[in-house]
């Protein structure tokens, strides 16, 4: 009888002990690691390439560590930015606000809206915060606001031997910059393993000039590059610009895509992102070794997408899928399921309120994003079915101001001052945005619906063309003036 009692007591203690341990894990504020790359397309992940099967354009690209996050956590298959440009996107990631309100509409303005950024709010509840890598708000220097510790570079920095500002003090470094900033991040994790910490690791890759680490210089030298099916379909404004070019070897009849003109660029881009996957693996491994995995949120994303020949484009900015869509992976073993995929529309605006909710902090009313935690936990009500995309003309570039509405199945793109450039796409039937329906009678109802939705989204977000945006080149009738040939870059 005594043996039975002791066994029962032991079993009871083990049960309560396990329950208490689980309770402690869930009640403790989680560590938060937010990793994001530069210009990484939504499909620059092998988990997406595998999913696309025969339609995959980069089937040779493998990202086992990023796939690990997806397999051990949640993958959002319809994640987007509200402005596909570096500084505007990065400011949205801090403020949770549209660029027409947060002070950043281009790549050359310093960041001033720092009062309610999510790292500031995390500091107030005891988090140790840190920033590593690319800040890129104009050419700001100094310690990054809202972070107890920062290791960053000025502007775009450089891929090799990049000087880094450690808490604002410049120091030389040796090696590939994304390896180096990862080293600093690993040291920070080890030094703060007993505290609740929140760090950002913002990589330079895969921004041009696409210089991979030496170990991946030739990794993709021999892979077959597949041209996009919509390579020949150029944007309305690009057609206008190209028609003005004379005495060059680029004409409207010849594709200007990067697959034709610079295959080395694509190979370098993926070589850089291969280096990123390895560095993400280093982060995951140290969490394992320090037994921090269970109670650490790992978020992986990008500041915007990138074109490789689609619509005859390189770069980003335009409101097509390759530019607007981004990867978004989230792993939090103590709370979130494994291997879940979500198809609802989520935005970069959603990162700040999501991070705050995970830390137990209420998001400010000024935030325009929504926490995706409720989506993961199947508690979301009235989730968005459309959103506003915006881009503001930037000096030295050829892309005009753009506003667009993207729903779950369609898209309307408007170029203010140029009504004849408007584009309408049925994404269900035309995912490559190859058939502009704007003047087709059978699409008149869809056109009217999206025009109304665009107006609704503008009103809801307080849309204006901000005074701090660069002045758009317009003629006396308010129409966009394409840059002269010598101004085109």
C-alpha positions as CSV (number, residue, x, y, z in Angstrom):
1,X,0.0,0.0,0.0
2,X,2.8,2.4,0.9
3,X,4.6,1.6,-2.4
4,X,1.4,2.4,-4.3
5,X,1.0,5.7,-2.4
6,X,4.6,6.7,-3.0
7,X,4.4,5.9,-6.7
8,X,1.1,7.9,-7.0
9,X,2.7,10.8,-5.2
10,X,5.7,10.7,-7.5
11,X,3.5,10.6,-10.6
12,X,1.4,13.5,-9.2
13,X,4.5,15.6,-8.5
14,X,5.9,14.9,-12.0
15,X,2.5,15.8,-13.6
16,X,2.3,19.1,-11.6
17,X,6.0,19.7,-12.2
18,X,5.5,19.4,-15.9
19,X,2.4,21.5,-15.9
20,X,4.2,24.2,-13.8
21,X,7.2,24.2,-16.2
22,X,4.9,24.6,-19.1
23,X,3.0,27.4,-17.3
24,X,6.2,29.1,-16.5
25,X,7.4,29.0,-20.1
26,X,4.1,30.5,-21.3
27,X,3.9,33.2,-18.6
28,X,7.5,34.3,-19.0
29,X,8.0,37.2,-21.5
30,X,9.4,35.6,-24.7
31,X,12.6,36.6,-26.2
32,X,12.0,38.2,-29.6
33,X,14.4,38.0,-32.6
34,X,13.3,39.8,-35.7
35,X,15.4,39.0,-38.8
36,X,14.9,40.7,-42.1
37,X,16.7,40.9,-45.4
38,X,16.9,43.5,-48.1
39,X,15.0,43.0,-51.4
40,X,14.2,39.3,-50.8
41,X,11.4,38.1,-53.1
42,X,8.6,36.1,-51.5
43,X,9.7,33.1,-53.7
44,X,13.4,33.3,-52.7
45,X,12.8,30.4,-50.3
46,X,13.2,26.7,-51.1
47,X,10.0,25.9,-49.2
48,X,8.2,28.2,-51.7
49,X,10.1,26.8,-54.7
50,X,9.2,23.3,-53.7
51,X,5.5,24.3,-53.3
52,X,5.5,25.8,-56.8
53,X,6.7,22.6,-58.4
54,X,7.0,22.8,-62.2
55,X,6.2,26.5,-62.1
56,X,9.2,27.3,-59.9
57,X,11.7,29.7,-61.4
58,X,14.6,29.1,-59.0
59,X,14.3,25.4,-58.1
60,X,18.0,25.1,-57.4
61,X,17.9,27.6,-54.6
62,X,17.9,25.8,-51.2
63,X,17.3,27.5,-47.8
64,X,17.3,24.6,-45.2
65,X,17.5,27.0,-42.2
66,X,14.7,29.2,-43.3
67,X,12.7,26.1,-44.2
68,X,13.3,24.9,-40.7
69,X,11.6,28.1,-39.3
70,X,8.6,27.4,-41.7
71,X,8.4,23.7,-40.7
72,X,8.7,24.4,-37.0
73,X,6.4,27.4,-37.1
74,X,4.1,29.4,-39.3
75,X,4.4,30.6,-42.9
76,X,2.3,33.5,-44.2
77,X,1.8,32.9,-47.9
78,X,0.4,36.3,-48.6
79,X,2.6,38.8,-46.9
80,X,3.0,42.3,-48.4
81,X,4.6,45.6,-47.9
82,X,2.7,48.9,-48.1
83,X,5.6,50.6,-49.9
84,X,8.3,48.7,-51.7
85,X,11.3,50.8,-50.9
86,X,14.0,50.4,-48.3
87,X,13.6,53.3,-45.9
88,X,9.8,53.6,-46.1
89,X,9.4,49.9,-45.4
90,X,11.9,50.0,-42.5
91,X,10.1,53.0,-40.9
92,X,6.8,51.1,-41.2
93,X,8.4,48.2,-39.4
94,X,9.2,50.5,-36.5
95,X,6.1,52.7,-36.3
96,X,3.3,50.5,-37.6
97,X,2.1,53.5,-39.7
98,X,1.8,54.3,-43.4
99,X,4.5,56.3,-44.9
100,X,2.2,59.2,-45.7
101,X,2.0,59.7,-41.9
102,X,5.3,58.5,-40.4
103,X,7.6,61.0,-42.1
104,X,9.5,58.7,-44.4
105,X,8.5,58.7,-48.1
106,X,11.9,58.2,-49.8
107,X,15.4,56.8,-49.1
108,X,17.1,60.1,-48.2
109,X,15.1,61.3,-45.2
110,X,16.2,60.8,-41.6
111,X,13.9,59.0,-39.2
112,X,12.3,61.2,-36.5
113,X,9.0,59.5,-35.5
114,X,10.6,57.5,-32.6
115,X,8.3,58.2,-29.7
116,X,6.1,55.1,-30.0
117,X,8.2,52.7,-32.0
118,X,7.8,49.1,-30.7
119,X,11.4,48.8,-29.3
120,X,10.8,51.9,-27.2
121,X,7.7,50.3,-25.8
122,X,9.5,47.1,-25.2
123,X,12.2,48.9,-23.2
124,X,9.5,50.3,-20.9
125,X,8.4,46.8,-19.8
126,X,12.0,45.6,-19.1
127,X,13.2,44.2,-22.4
128,X,16.9,44.5,-23.3
129,X,16.8,45.7,-26.9
130,X,19.4,45.6,-29.6
131,X,19.8,46.4,-33.4
132,X,22.3,44.9,-35.7
133,X,22.9,45.7,-39.4
134,X,21.3,47.9,-41.9
135,X,19.3,50.9,-40.5
136,X,19.2,53.0,-43.7
137,X,17.2,56.1,-42.9
138,X,19.0,58.6,-45.1
139,X,22.6,58.6,-43.9
140,X,21.8,58.7,-40.1
141,X,24.7,58.0,-37.8
142,X,24.8,57.3,-34.1
143,X,23.2,54.8,-31.7
144,X,19.9,53.6,-33.1
145,X,16.9,55.1,-31.2
146,X,14.9,52.7,-29.1
147,X,17.7,50.2,-28.7
148,X,19.9,49.7,-25.7
149,X,22.7,48.5,-27.9
150,X,23.3,48.9,-31.7
151,X,25.8,47.8,-34.2
152,X,25.0,49.4,-37.5
153,X,26.5,51.1,-40.6
154,X,25.7,54.4,-42.4
155,X,23.4,54.3,-45.3
156,X,24.0,51.3,-47.6
157,X,27.4,50.4,-46.0
158,X,29.5,47.9,-48.0
159,X,29.6,44.1,-48.2
160,X,33.3,43.6,-47.2
161,X,35.3,45.2,-44.4
162,X,32.4,47.5,-43.6
163,X,33.0,50.1,-40.8
164,X,30.4,49.6,-38.1
165,X,29.1,52.0,-35.5
166,X,29.0,50.2,-32.2
167,X,26.7,52.4,-30.1
168,X,27.5,55.2,-32.4
169,X,31.3,54.8,-32.3
170,X,32.8,53.8,-35.7
171,X,35.0,50.7,-35.6
172,X,36.7,48.8,-38.5
173,X,35.7,45.2,-39.3
174,X,37.0,42.4,-41.5
175,X,34.9,40.1,-43.5
176,X,31.5,39.8,-45.1
177,X,29.2,42.3,-43.4
178,X,26.3,40.0,-42.8
179,X,28.6,37.4,-41.2
180,X,30.0,40.1,-39.0
181,X,26.7,41.5,-37.8
182,X,25.6,38.0,-37.0
183,X,28.7,37.5,-34.9
184,X,27.6,40.6,-32.8
185,X,24.1,39.3,-32.5
186,X,25.3,35.9,-31.3
187,X,27.4,37.6,-28.6
188,X,24.4,39.7,-27.5
189,X,22.3,36.6,-27.2
190,X,24.9,34.8,-25.1
191,X,25.4,37.9,-22.9
192,X,21.7,38.4,-22.2
193,X,20.5,34.8,-22.0
194,X,19.1,35.3,-18.5
195,X,17.1,38.4,-19.5
196,X,14.1,39.1,-21.7
197,X,15.7,40.4,-24.9
198,X,14.4,41.7,-28.2
199,X,16.8,42.1,-31.1
200,X,16.6,43.1,-34.7
201,X,19.1,41.6,-37.2
202,X,18.7,43.6,-40.4
203,X,20.9,42.2,-43.2
204,X,22.4,44.1,-46.1
205,X,21.7,41.1,-48.4
206,X,20.3,40.9,-51.0
207,X,20.7,44.5,-52.0
208,X,22.8,45.4,-54.9
209,X,25.7,45.3,-55.9
210,X,25.0,41.6,-54.9
211,X,28.3,40.6,-53.5
212,X,28.0,37.2,-51.8
213,X,30.5,35.9,-49.3
214,X,33.6,34.5,-50.8
215,X,32.4,30.9,-50.0
216,X,29.4,31.5,-52.4
217,X,31.1,33.4,-55.2
218,X,30.5,30.6,-57.7
219,X,27.8,28.6,-55.9
220,X,25.2,29.4,-58.6
221,X,27.6,30.0,-61.5
222,X,26.2,27.1,-63.6
223,X,22.5,27.0,-62.7
224,X,19.9,27.4,-65.4
225,X,18.2,30.8,-65.3
226,X,14.5,30.8,-66.4
227,X,13.1,33.9,-68.0
228,X,9.7,35.2,-66.6
229,X,6.7,34.6,-68.7
230,X,5.7,38.2,-68.5
231,X,9.1,39.6,-69.3
232,X,7.9,41.4,-72.5
233,X,5.0,43.2,-70.7
234,X,6.4,46.5,-69.7
235,X,4.8,49.0,-67.3
236,X,2.9,52.0,-68.7
237,X,5.4,54.5,-67.4
238,X,8.4,52.5,-68.6
239,X,6.9,52.4,-72.1
240,X,6.8,56.2,-72.1
241,X,10.3,56.5,-70.8
242,X,11.8,54.0,-73.2
243,X,10.1,55.7,-76.2
244,X,12.2,58.8,-75.4
245,X,15.5,57.0,-75.4
246,X,17.6,57.5,-78.5
247,X,21.0,56.4,-79.6
248,X,21.2,53.6,-77.1
249,X,21.2,49.8,-77.5
250,X,18.0,49.6,-75.4
251,X,14.7,49.9,-77.3
252,X,11.1,49.0,-76.6
253,X,11.5,45.9,-78.8
254,X,14.3,44.5,-76.8
255,X,13.8,43.2,-73.2
256,X,15.6,45.2,-70.6
257,X,15.3,42.4,-68.0
258,X,18.2,41.4,-65.9
259,X,18.1,37.8,-67.3
260,X,19.1,39.2,-70.6
261,X,21.5,41.9,-69.5
262,X,23.1,40.8,-66.4
263,X,22.8,37.1,-65.4
264,X,25.7,37.6,-63.0
265,X,23.5,39.8,-60.9
266,X,20.9,37.1,-60.3
267,X,23.6,34.6,-59.4
268,X,25.2,37.1,-57.0
269,X,21.8,37.8,-55.4
270,X,21.1,34.2,-54.6
271,X,24.7,33.7,-53.5
272,X,24.1,36.5,-51.0
273,X,20.9,35.0,-49.7
274,X,22.5,31.6,-49.4
275,X,24.9,33.3,-46.9
276,X,21.9,34.7,-45.1
277,X,20.4,31.2,-44.7
278,X,23.6,30.0,-43.2
279,X,23.7,32.9,-40.7
280,X,20.0,32.3,-39.7
281,X,21.1,28.7,-39.0
282,X,23.8,30.1,-36.6
283,X,21.1,32.0,-34.8
284,X,18.8,28.9,-34.5
285,X,21.7,26.8,-33.3
286,X,22.7,29.1,-30.5
287,X,19.2,29.2,-29.3
288,X,19.2,25.4,-29.2
289,X,22.6,25.3,-27.4
290,X,21.5,27.8,-24.7
291,X,18.1,26.1,-24.4
292,X,16.3,29.3,-25.4
293,X,14.4,27.9,-28.4
294,X,11.1,27.1,-26.6
295,X,10.5,30.6,-25.3
296,X,12.0,32.7,-28.2
297,X,9.9,34.1,-31.0
298,X,11.9,34.1,-34.3
299,X,10.4,36.2,-37.1
300,X,11.9,36.2,-40.6
301,X,10.9,38.6,-43.3
302,X,12.2,41.2,-45.9
303,X,11.8,44.9,-46.4
304,X,10.4,44.4,-49.9
305,X,10.5,42.2,-53.0
306,X,12.5,42.5,-56.2
307,X,12.1,42.2,-60.0
308,X,14.2,39.9,-62.1
309,X,12.8,40.7,-65.5
310,X,9.0,40.6,-64.8
311,X,7.4,43.4,-66.8
312,X,10.9,44.1,-68.1
313,X,11.9,45.4,-64.7
314,X,14.8,45.2,-62.3
315,X,14.7,46.9,-58.9
316,X,11.3,47.2,-57.0
317,X,8.9,50.2,-56.3
318,X,6.2,49.2,-58.8
319,X,3.0,47.7,-57.5
320,X,3.4,44.3,-59.0
321,X,3.5,41.1,-57.0
322,X,7.3,40.4,-57.2
323,X,7.9,43.8,-55.6
324,X,5.1,43.9,-53.1
325,X,5.2,40.4,-51.8
326,X,7.7,39.3,-49.1
327,X,8.5,36.1,-47.1
328,X,7.1,36.0,-43.5
329,X,8.0,33.1,-41.2
330,X,7.3,33.0,-37.5
331,X,8.4,30.4,-34.9
332,X,7.4,30.3,-31.3
333,X,7.5,26.7,-30.0
334,X,5.9,27.5,-26.6
335,X,2.8,28.9,-28.1
336,X,2.5,28.4,-31.9
337,X,1.8,25.3,-33.9
338,X,4.3,23.6,-36.3
339,X,4.0,23.7,-40.1
340,X,1.0,26.0,-40.3
341,X,0.4,28.1,-43.4
342,X,-1.9,31.1,-43.5
343,X,-3.3,32.7,-46.7
344,X,-4.8,35.9,-45.2
345,X,-3.4,39.2,-46.3
346,X,-0.7,40.4,-43.8
347,X,1.4,43.5,-44.0
348,X,4.7,44.8,-42.8
349,X,2.6,47.2,-40.8
350,X,1.5,44.2,-38.8
351,X,4.9,43.4,-37.4
352,X,5.0,46.1,-34.6
353,X,1.6,45.3,-33.1
354,X,2.3,41.6,-33.3
355,X,5.6,41.9,-31.5
356,X,4.0,44.0,-28.8
357,X,1.2,41.5,-28.3
358,X,3.7,38.7,-27.9
359,X,5.4,40.8,-25.2
360,X,2.1,41.5,-23.5
361,X,2.1,45.2,-24.5
362,X,-0.9,47.0,-25.9
363,X,-0.2,48.7,-29.3
364,X,-0.7,52.5,-29.5
365,X,-3.8,53.7,-31.2
366,X,-1.6,55.4,-33.8
367,X,-0.6,52.0,-35.2
368,X,-2.4,51.1,-38.4
369,X,-1.4,47.5,-38.6
370,X,-3.0,44.5,-36.9
371,X,-1.5,41.7,-34.8
372,X,-1.3,38.4,-36.7
373,X,-1.2,36.5,-33.4
374,X,-5.0,36.1,-33.6
375,X,-4.6,34.6,-37.1
376,X,-2.1,32.0,-35.9
377,X,-4.4,31.1,-33.0
378,X,-7.6,31.0,-35.1
379,X,-9.1,33.8,-33.1
380,X,-9.2,36.5,-35.8
381,X,-12.4,38.3,-36.5
382,X,-13.0,40.6,-39.5
383,X,-9.5,40.3,-40.9
384,X,-8.6,42.5,-43.8
385,X,-9.5,41.4,-47.3
386,X,-7.8,44.3,-49.1
387,X,-5.2,47.0,-48.4
388,X,-3.7,50.2,-49.8
389,X,-0.3,50.2,-51.4
390,X,1.6,53.5,-51.9
391,X,4.8,54.7,-53.5
392,X,5.9,58.3,-53.8
393,X,8.1,59.6,-56.6
394,X,11.7,59.9,-55.5
395,X,14.3,62.2,-57.1
396,X,16.7,60.4,-59.4
397,X,14.4,57.6,-60.3
398,X,11.9,56.9,-63.1
399,X,9.0,55.4,-61.1
400,X,6.1,57.8,-60.7
401,X,3.9,58.1,-57.7
402,X,1.6,55.1,-57.3
403,X,-1.4,54.1,-55.3
404,X,-3.0,50.7,-55.6
405,X,-5.6,48.5,-53.9
406,X,-4.9,44.8,-53.6
407,X,-7.6,42.4,-52.6
408,X,-7.5,38.7,-52.1
409,X,-8.2,38.1,-55.8
410,X,-7.6,41.3,-57.8
411,X,-5.6,44.6,-58.0
412,X,-6.1,48.2,-59.3
413,X,-3.0,50.3,-59.9
414,X,-3.4,54.1,-60.3
415,X,-0.8,56.6,-61.4
416,X,-2.0,60.0,-60.1
417,X,-2.0,62.6,-62.9
418,X,-2.0,59.9,-65.6
419,X,-5.4,58.2,-65.8
420,X,-4.5,56.4,-69.1
421,X,-1.9,54.4,-67.3
422,X,-4.3,52.7,-64.9
423,X,-4.1,48.9,-64.6
424,X,-6.6,46.3,-63.5
425,X,-5.8,42.6,-62.9
426,X,-7.8,39.6,-62.0
427,X,-5.2,37.7,-60.0
428,X,-7.2,34.5,-59.8
429,X,-7.1,34.0,-63.6
430,X,-3.9,36.1,-64.2
431,X,-1.4,35.7,-61.4
432,X,1.5,37.1,-63.5
433,X,-0.5,40.3,-64.1
434,X,-0.2,40.0,-67.9
435,X,-3.7,41.0,-69.0
436,X,-4.7,44.6,-68.2
437,X,-8.5,44.6,-68.0
438,X,-9.0,48.3,-67.4
439,X,-10.6,49.0,-70.8
440,X,-12.4,45.7,-71.2
441,X,-16.2,45.8,-70.9
442,X,-16.5,42.5,-69.1
443,X,-14.4,43.9,-66.3
444,X,-16.4,47.1,-65.8
445,X,-18.0,45.8,-62.6
446,X,-14.7,44.8,-61.1
447,X,-13.2,48.1,-62.0
448,X,-16.0,50.0,-60.2
449,X,-15.7,47.8,-57.2
450,X,-12.0,48.3,-56.9
451,X,-12.2,52.1,-57.5
452,X,-14.7,52.2,-54.6
453,X,-12.4,50.1,-52.4
454,X,-9.4,52.2,-53.2
455,X,-11.3,55.3,-52.1
456,X,-12.4,53.5,-48.9
457,X,-8.8,52.5,-48.1
458,X,-7.5,56.0,-48.8
459,X,-10.1,57.5,-46.4
460,X,-9.5,54.8,-43.7
461,X,-5.7,55.3,-43.8
462,X,-5.8,59.1,-44.0
463,X,-4.0,59.0,-47.4
464,X,-2.4,62.1,-48.7
465,X,0.7,62.8,-50.8
466,X,2.9,64.1,-48.0
467,X,4.7,67.4,-48.1
468,X,7.9,65.6,-47.3
469,X,7.7,63.5,-50.5
470,X,9.9,64.6,-53.4
471,X,8.1,66.9,-55.8
472,X,6.6,65.0,-58.7
473,X,7.5,66.2,-62.2
474,X,4.0,67.3,-63.5
475,X,3.0,69.5,-66.5
476,X,0.5,72.3,-66.4
477,X,-2.4,69.8,-66.7
478,X,-1.1,67.7,-63.8
479,X,0.2,64.9,-65.9
480,X,3.4,63.0,-65.0
481,X,6.5,64.1,-67.1
482,X,8.8,61.1,-67.7
483,X,12.5,61.9,-67.1
484,X,14.5,62.9,-70.1
485,X,16.9,60.2,-71.5
486,X,19.9,61.7,-69.7
487,X,18.0,61.6,-66.4
488,X,17.1,57.9,-66.6
489,X,19.1,55.7,-64.3
